[in-house]
């Protein structure tokens, strides 16, 4: 089950997206969330949200829904 990138988001938004996807039964993980935390630039680095390649279309539909 290869992972594929759903998108890059601000750190907090990425965590919310992961939670939303998991609540819909889609496994997701946020990569790079702790990148550059030591030098203080961690808020500037987007976090990659990764999902299984087979779930990518369904994940996009969930993320693209208007709030």
C-alpha positions in Angstrom: 0.0 0.0 0.0 2.1 2.9 -1.3 1.5 6.4 0.2 0.8 9.3 -2.0 0.7 13.0 -1.2 -2.7 14.5 -0.8 -1.4 18.0 -0.3 0.8 20.4 1.7 -0.9 22.4 4.5 0.0 24.6 7.5 0.9 22.4 10.5 -2.3 22.7 12.5 -4.5 22.4 9.4 -2.7 19.2 8.4 -3.5 17.7 11.8 -7.1 18.6 11.4 -7.2 17.1 7.9 -5.7 13.8 9.2 -8.3 13.6 11.9 -11.1 14.3 9.5 -9.9 11.7 7.0 -9.5 9.1 9.8 -13.0 9.9 11.0 -14.2 8.9 7.5 -12.2 5.6 7.6 -9.3 6.8 5.5 -5.8 6.2 7.0 -3.7 9.4 6.8 -0.4 10.6 8.2 1.2 14.0 8.4 4.9 14.1 7.4 7.4 16.9 8.2 5.4 18.2 11.2 8.5 18.6 13.3 10.8 19.8 10.6 13.0 22.7 11.6 11.5 23.0 15.0 14.9 23.7 16.5 15.5 26.9 14.5 12.0 28.3 14.9 11.0 28.0 11.2 8.6 25.1 11.8 5.5 27.3 11.2 6.8 28.2 7.7 7.3 24.7 6.5 4.2 23.0 5.0 3.3 19.6 6.3 2.6 16.8 3.8 -0.6 14.9 4.3 -0.1 11.4 3.0 -2.8 8.7 2.2 -2.9 5.3 0.6 -2.8 5.7 -3.2 -6.1 3.8 -3.4 -7.8 6.3 -1.1 -6.5 9.5 -2.8 -9.7 10.3 -4.8 -12.0 9.8 -1.8 -9.6 11.9 0.4 -9.6 14.7 -2.1 -13.4 14.8 -2.1 -13.5 15.1 1.7 -10.8 17.8 1.8 -12.4 19.8 -1.1 -15.9 19.9 0.6 -16.9 23.4 1.6 -17.0 24.0 5.3 
